[in-house]
Amino acid sequence: MDNGVSLSRDCVGALNSANELLDAVLEPVELIANRNRDIAAAVKHRSDVTDEIAKSGVKIAGDGELNADDYREFQKCHRDVNELPVSLNDLVRQFQPGDDTHGNNRRVG
């Protein structure tokens, strides 16, 4: 019976040692798990920031296209405005006495 008691005590001692080793291993594992969560949160944040940067880039490109379209429209309007004096001059000449477009002398009255 002494042998059984001795074996039981040895088993209890071995279990206590195993329990201490498990506690020693679990602590670093918990630290690693916490670091993994921190890293995952940082990666998500970085991903969100990258998405926002990409969206901003797309918006900037779109705004650039709108600006280019506005500039082209402005150039067209500028050309039209520059052509107005020539057109107005041609129109005024139609109502002035003198030669018509065929070289004929026009008389008023």
Secondary structure, DSSP 8 states (H G I E B T S, - for coil): -HHHHHHHHHHHHHHHHHHHHHHHHHHHHHHHHHHHHHHHHHHHHHHHHHHHHHHHHHHHHHHHHHHHHHHHHHHHHHHHHHHHHHHHHHHHHHTSSEE-TTS-EE---
